[in-house]
Amino acid sequence: MATKLETPDAPASSRPSRLLPFLAAAPFYGWWVLLAMSSLRVVASGFGNNVRSLLVLPLEDEFGATRAEVSLMATTGSVAIALTGPLGGWLMDRFGTRRVMFVCLLITFAGYVMLWQSQALWQVIVVFTLPLGLAYNWAVLNSGAPILNNWFDRQKARALSLLNVGHGAGALLLPVMALTISELGWRPAMLVAGIVLLSAGLITVAIGRDTPEEMGLTPDGDPPREHGASGPPSAAGATLAQAVRTTFFWAIALGSACMLIINISIVFHMVPIVESRGESEGLGATLLSLQLFLTVPIVLVTAWGADRLDGSKVLVVMMACTFLGVLVLLAADSVLVYILAMALLAFGGSNWAILWAVLGRKYGRRYYNAIRMTIYSILTAGIAIGPLLAGVTYDSTDSYTVWLQVLIGVGIAGIVLFLYAVKAIREPIPGARNA
């Protein structure tokens, strides 16, 4: 049974006995927070930024745009996120993740409304850069990890993996969105998506809490005596300045960037890749959905390993599988081979839970948002060029073969960087006492 920690810092209005008592009666309220966050990920995976892949061909047809021009939807948004990542981390540390999440949800919904009214490609790109890029990222993709990092310590990787399960499970909604776009047109479909996402987000904000201490609880629901009066050891931690002085910080960041360059560029172009080889758009959407859905079992198994082994070693294996996925996709000539490629490439989209858990264990809780969002900026700076270069390559060669060959080299670099991270993870943090 979860243990309450009665402290002056836990306001009475936030204690589980007075807030949502039917949820607080569960063994540990942190699991309800996790369920709410995961449910939002389910909705966001089917109605959020993954739909960009479904919009590539409709936008080309309507605006007469090139593949590279349409790919700017992903690139400009990634650049904006990369430039403002540290700011997002500071805002979450300063004002609380839930407050930032609530404001950004409203901005995200406004973006869907603007997308519904867009009449030019540049307007679509602006919307996917700011409200459906920056705000969406802070409201959905970067809200769950910092909250769960506070709620869980011993079961950190498990909790973060279950958060990512929502993202993979929600991929099953992509065929629904593809059908909605086909039947209603892409503009009305985006308005429907916005309403669904806003509704799910507001419910999540109502249930979630930034820390267990707000409700008089401790991480994992452990008895207070296990942590002492000063709180759990993980509540301390390295500062951003200390973290960036470690080799591990840069090895894990650049290795993850390599993995995500592969994952994001293929996810964004998956439907066009299949269509360019003479297959149907429907098959492309189904394969994309399959790849995202397969992250569910993968993230559960890899998180189990990361909670028991060195998480950076798990990332080496995941990078190797992603690399093999590129090789198989390059040679794919049948549905079965495509399915094998999707299974391997799914490892590249399953790394988030392991990455965030490794960072939390290495650097602690206190400055987690600032460190995590700085890493995230590096990742998005790296992956921003992936979809764009894939589009440019296709426009130049009328094929995705050259780009897939480039990704082979990216995969090799990622494996080397993660191997270096395994070696560097135990290095001391300069000036940190309780990281």
FENVENHU-V146719 format. One record per residue. N is the residue number from 0. RES is the residue in one letter. SS is DSSP state (H for helix, E for strand, - for the rest). NEAR is the number of other C-alpha atoms within 8 Angstrom. Layout:
# FENVENHU-V146719
n-><N | N>
res-><RES | RES>
ss-><SS | SS>
near-><NEAR | NEAR>
This chain:
# FENVENHU-V146719
n-><0 | 1 | 2 | 3 | 4 | 5 | 6 | 7 | 8 | 9 | 10 | 11 | 12 | 13 | 14 | 15 | 16 | 17 | 18 | 19 | 20 | 21 | 22 | 23 | 24 | 25 | 26 | 27 | 28 | 29 | 30 | 31 | 32 | 33 | 34 | 35 | 36 | 37 | 38 | 39 | 40 | 41 | 42 | 43 | 44 | 45 | 46 | 47 | 48 | 49 | 50 | 51 | 52 | 53 | 54 | 55 | 56 | 57 | 58 | 59 | 60 | 61 | 62 | 63 | 64 | 65 | 66 | 67 | 68 | 69 | 70 | 71 | 72 | 73 | 74 | 75 | 76 | 77 | 78 | 79 | 80 | 81 | 82 | 83 | 84 | 85 | 86 | 87 | 88 | 89 | 90 | 91 | 92 | 93 | 94 | 95 | 96 | 97 | 98 | 99 | 100 | 101 | 102 | 103 | 104 | 105 | 106 | 107 | 108 | 109 | 110 | 111 | 112 | 113 | 114 | 115 | 116 | 117 | 118 | 119 | 120 | 121 | 122 | 123 | 124 | 125 | 126 | 127 | 128 | 129 | 130 | 131 | 132 | 133 | 134 | 135 | 136 | 137 | 138 | 139 | 140 | 141 | 142 | 143 | 144 | 145 | 146 | 147 | 148 | 149 | 150 | 151 | 152 | 153 | 154 | 155 | 156 | 157 | 158 | 159 | 160 | 161 | 162 | 163 | 164 | 165 | 166 | 167 | 168 | 169 | 170 | 171 | 172 | 173 | 174 | 175 | 176 | 177 | 178 | 179 | 180 | 181 | 182 | 183 | 184 | 185 | 186 | 187 | 188 | 189 | 190 | 191 | 192 | 193 | 194 | 195 | 196 | 197 | 198 | 199 | 200 | 201 | 202 | 203 | 204 | 205 | 206 | 207 | 208 | 209 | 210 | 211 | 212 | 213 | 214 | 215 | 216 | 217 | 218 | 219 | 220 | 221 | 222 | 223 | 224 | 225 | 226 | 227 | 228 | 229 | 230 | 231 | 232 | 233 | 234 | 235 | 236 | 237 | 238 | 239 | 240 | 241 | 242 | 243 | 244 | 245 | 246 | 247 | 248 | 249 | 250 | 251 | 252 | 253 | 254 | 255 | 256 | 257 | 258 | 259 | 260 | 261 | 262 | 263 | 264 | 265 | 266 | 267 | 268 | 269 | 270 | 271 | 272 | 273 | 274 | 275 | 276 | 277 | 278 | 279 | 280 | 281 | 282 | 283 | 284 | 285 | 286 | 287 | 288 | 289 | 290 | 291 | 292 | 293 | 294 | 295 | 296 | 297 | 298 | 299 | 300 | 301 | 302 | 303 | 304 | 305 | 306 | 307 | 308 | 309 | 310 | 311 | 312 | 313 | 314 | 315 | 316 | 317 | 318 | 319 | 320 | 321 | 322 | 323 | 324 | 325 | 326 | 327 | 328 | 329 | 330 | 331 | 332 | 333 | 334 | 335 | 336 | 337 | 338 | 339 | 340 | 341 | 342 | 343 | 344 | 345 | 346 | 347 | 348 | 349 | 350 | 351 | 352 | 353 | 354 | 355 | 356 | 357 | 358 | 359 | 360 | 361 | 362 | 363 | 364 | 365 | 366 | 367 | 368 | 369 | 370 | 371 | 372 | 373 | 374 | 375 | 376 | 377 | 378 | 379 | 380 | 381 | 382 | 383 | 384 | 385 | 386 | 387 | 388 | 389 | 390 | 391 | 392 | 393 | 394 | 395 | 396 | 397 | 398 | 399 | 400 | 401 | 402 | 403 | 404 | 405 | 406 | 407 | 408 | 409 | 410 | 411 | 412 | 413 | 414 | 415 | 416 | 417 | 418 | 419 | 420 | 421 | 422 | 423 | 424 | 425 | 426 | 427 | 428 | 429 | 430 | 431 | 432 | 433 | 434>
res-><M | A | T | K | L | E | T | P | D | A | P | A | S | S | R | P | S | R | L | L | P | F | L | A | A | A | P | F | Y | G | W | W | V | L | L | A | M | S | S | L | R | V | V | A | S | G | F | G | N | N | V | R | S | L | L | V | L | P | L | E | D | E | F | G | A | T | R | A | E | V | S | L | M | A | T | T | G | S | V | A | I | A | L | T | G | P | L | G | G | W | L | M | D | R | F | G | T | R | R | V | M | F | V | C | L | L | I | T | F | A | G | Y | V | M | L | W | Q | S | Q | A | L | W | Q | V | I | V | V | F | T | L | P | L | G | L | A | Y | N | W | A | V | L | N | S | G | A | P | I | L | N | N | W | F | D | R | Q | K | A | R | A | L | S | L | L | N | V | G | H | G | A | G | A | L | L | L | P | V | M | A | L | T | I | S | E | L | G | W | R | P | A | M | L | V | A | G | I | V | L | L | S | A | G | L | I | T | V | A | I | G | R | D | T | P | E | E | M | G | L | T | P | D | G | D | P | P | R | E | H | G | A | S | G | P | P | S | A | A | G | A | T | L | A | Q | A | V | R | T | T | F | F | W | A | I | A | L | G | S | A | C | M | L | I | I | N | I | S | I | V | F | H | M | V | P | I | V | E | S | R | G | E | S | E | G | L | G | A | T | L | L | S | L | Q | L | F | L | T | V | P | I | V | L | V | T | A | W | G | A | D | R | L | D | G | S | K | V | L | V | V | M | M | A | C | T | F | L | G | V | L | V | L | L | A | A | D | S | V | L | V | Y | I | L | A | M | A | L | L | A | F | G | G | S | N | W | A | I | L | W | A | V | L | G | R | K | Y | G | R | R | Y | Y | N | A | I | R | M | T | I | Y | S | I | L | T | A | G | I | A | I | G | P | L | L | A | G | V | T | Y | D | S | T | D | S | Y | T | V | W | L | Q | V | L | I | G | V | G | I | A | G | I | V | L | F | L | Y | A | V | K | A | I | R | E | P | I | P | G | A | R | N | A>
ss-><- | - | - | - | - | - | - | - | - | - | - | H | H | H | - | - | - | - | - | - | H | H | H | H | - | - | - | - | H | H | H | H | H | H | H | H | H | H | H | H | H | H | H | H | H | H | H | - | H | H | H | H | H | H | H | H | H | H | H | H | H | H | H | - | - | - | H | H | H | H | H | H | H | H | H | H | H | H | H | H | H | H | H | H | H | H | H | H | H | H | H | H | H | H | H | - | H | H | H | H | H | H | H | H | H | H | H | H | H | H | H | H | H | H | H | H | - | - | - | - | H | H | H | H | H | H | H | H | H | H | H | H | H | H | H | H | H | H | H | H | H | - | - | H | H | H | H | H | H | H | H | - | - | - | - | H | H | H | H | H | H | H | H | H | H | H | H | H | H | H | H | H | H | H | H | H | H | H | H | H | H | H | H | H | - | H | H | H | H | H | H | H | H | H | H | H | H | H | H | H | H | H | H | H | H | H | H | - | - | - | - | H | H | H | H | - | - | - | H | H | H | - | - | H | H | H | - | - | - | - | - | - | H | H | H | - | E | - | - | H | H | H | H | - | - | - | H | H | H | H | H | H | H | H | H | H | H | H | H | H | H | H | H | H | H | H | H | H | H | H | H | H | H | H | H | H | - | - | - | - | H | H | H | H | H | H | H | H | H | H | H | H | H | - | H | H | H | H | H | H | H | H | H | H | H | H | H | H | - | - | H | H | H | H | H | H | H | H | H | H | H | H | H | H | H | H | H | H | H | H | H | - | - | - | H | H | H | H | H | H | H | H | H | H | H | H | H | H | H | - | - | H | H | H | H | H | H | H | H | H | H | H | H | E | - | - | - | H | H | H | H | H | H | H | H | H | H | H | H | H | H | H | H | H | H | H | H | H | H | H | H | H | H | H | H | H | H | - | - | - | H | H | H | H | H | H | H | H | H | H | H | H | H | H | H | H | H | H | H | H | H | H | H | H | - | - | - | - | - | - | - | - | - | - | ->
near-><6 | 11 | 10 | 10 | 9 | 7 | 6 | 5 | 7 | 12 | 9 | 6 | 6 | 10 | 12 | 12 | 7 | 9 | 9 | 8 | 9 | 6 | 9 | 12 | 8 | 8 | 7 | 11 | 12 | 12 | 7 | 11 | 13 | 12 | 9 | 12 | 12 | 14 | 10 | 14 | 15 | 14 | 14 | 13 | 17 | 14 | 15 | 10 | 8 | 11 | 11 | 10 | 11 | 11 | 9 | 12 | 8 | 9 | 12 | 12 | 8 | 6 | 8 | 7 | 10 | 8 | 12 | 12 | 9 | 13 | 12 | 11 | 13 | 14 | 14 | 12 | 15 | 14 | 11 | 12 | 13 | 13 | 8 | 9 | 12 | 12 | 7 | 11 | 14 | 10 | 11 | 12 | 11 | 6 | 8 | 10 | 13 | 11 | 9 | 13 | 13 | 12 | 9 | 13 | 14 | 9 | 11 | 14 | 13 | 9 | 13 | 13 | 11 | 9 | 13 | 10 | 7 | 10 | 5 | 7 | 11 | 6 | 10 | 11 | 12 | 9 | 13 | 14 | 15 | 12 | 15 | 15 | 14 | 12 | 13 | 14 | 11 | 13 | 15 | 12 | 9 | 9 | 12 | 10 | 9 | 11 | 12 | 14 | 13 | 13 | 12 | 12 | 10 | 6 | 9 | 12 | 13 | 11 | 11 | 15 | 13 | 12 | 15 | 16 | 14 | 15 | 16 | 15 | 12 | 15 | 14 | 12 | 12 | 15 | 10 | 8 | 12 | 10 | 8 | 11 | 12 | 8 | 6 | 9 | 9 | 11 | 12 | 10 | 12 | 12 | 12 | 8 | 11 | 13 | 9 | 10 | 14 | 11 | 8 | 11 | 11 | 10 | 9 | 12 | 11 | 6 | 9 | 11 | 10 | 10 | 9 | 13 | 10 | 13 | 12 | 13 | 13 | 15 | 11 | 12 | 11 | 9 | 10 | 12 | 6 | 7 | 10 | 8 | 6 | 5 | 8 | 11 | 7 | 12 | 10 | 11 | 15 | 15 | 11 | 9 | 6 | 12 | 12 | 9 | 9 | 12 | 9 | 11 | 11 | 9 | 12 | 13 | 11 | 12 | 14 | 11 | 14 | 14 | 14 | 12 | 14 | 15 | 12 | 11 | 12 | 9 | 9 | 12 | 11 | 13 | 14 | 11 | 10 | 13 | 11 | 8 | 6 | 6 | 9 | 8 | 10 | 6 | 10 | 15 | 14 | 9 | 12 | 12 | 13 | 12 | 12 | 14 | 13 | 11 | 15 | 14 | 8 | 11 | 15 | 12 | 8 | 10 | 13 | 10 | 10 | 13 | 13 | 6 | 8 | 9 | 13 | 15 | 11 | 13 | 12 | 11 | 8 | 11 | 14 | 10 | 12 | 16 | 12 | 11 | 14 | 14 | 9 | 12 | 11 | 9 | 6 | 10 | 6 | 6 | 7 | 6 | 11 | 13 | 10 | 10 | 14 | 14 | 11 | 12 | 16 | 15 | 14 | 15 | 11 | 11 | 12 | 8 | 14 | 16 | 12 | 11 | 13 | 10 | 11 | 11 | 8 | 8 | 13 | 16 | 12 | 10 | 13 | 13 | 11 | 13 | 13 | 11 | 12 | 11 | 10 | 10 | 14 | 12 | 14 | 13 | 11 | 11 | 16 | 15 | 10 | 13 | 17 | 14 | 10 | 13 | 12 | 10 | 13 | 12 | 11 | 6 | 7 | 7 | 9 | 11 | 7 | 8 | 11 | 10 | 9 | 8 | 10 | 11 | 8 | 12 | 15 | 9 | 10 | 15 | 12 | 9 | 12 | 15 | 11 | 10 | 13 | 10 | 7 | 9 | 9 | 5 | 7 | 5 | 11 | 7 | 5 | 10 | 6 | 9 | 11>
